[in-house]
Amino acid sequence: MKNDKYCTYCRNIAAVAVALSLAWWASVGPGLAAASPEADWEPLFQTDGVPEGWLVRAWNEVRNPAAGNPVWRVTDGVLHGGEPRGSWLLSEKEYGDFEFKFEFKLGPRGNSGCALRAPLFGDPAFDGIELQMADLRYNPAAADSELTGGLYRAVAPREQVYRPEEWNAYHIRCVGSAVRVTLNGRLILEVDLDAFTEPVKRHDGQDAPALKDRPRRGHLGFQELSREGPPVQIRHARIRVLD
């Protein structure tokens, strides 16, 4: 008899616990379900057409308009680089600490780049930071830091995991002087900008600021310098601001 009463008591406690759990889920569960891991990321190119909030500037001096009036355009959620070649698409908005994700695809002689914290003057590759995106066939003699995954002419990627003429996925994290980059799920860069104290050579041979002296806040952007093929394509670009 005592055991039967004890079992009944346990069953009653279990039933109450289940009822409370169901009531809690009914009140807060839908909100938790809606809060996906991507909920705090801001998509950048949601609307087809010429992207609003972005500037088209010359590839080597972003004070200037790009030659030939290239038009960058979003079609079916994919951003297409402006033609003719030779431009940057730069955000009007500035960013400091952030995470940035996007996918890109290049042609067989594709050449692009991702501007990080670039000012609206000079060349983002040397006055901000350019994370390179380039097919080896664009320049077979290129140094490792000038290939996909490199901080242009400054830091080479740990390994080369770029997939030619396929979609490639970047995940970039910039917090203060720390920069971390994965490409196609592989960690290819993890650097402290403050550790890089030597100037970098510009295309004309003049010194550009060392990475430690590059801005910690600036504009994001994409470059189009491809030859003989389709311009760079970007999709699923989104950012999470950390500051």
Secondary structure, DSSP 8 states (H G I E B T S, - for coil): -HHHHHHHHHHHHHHHHHHHHHHHHHHHHHHHHH--TTTT-EES--SSBS-TTEEEEESS-TTS--TT----EEETTEEE--SSS-EEEEEEEEESSEEEEEEEE--TT-EEEEEEEE-SSS-HHHHTEEEEEE-GGG-TT--GGGSTTSBTTTB--SS----TTS-EEEEEEEETTEEEEEETTEEEEEEEGGG--S-EE-TTS-EE--GGGS-SSEEEEEEE---SS---EEEEEEEEE--
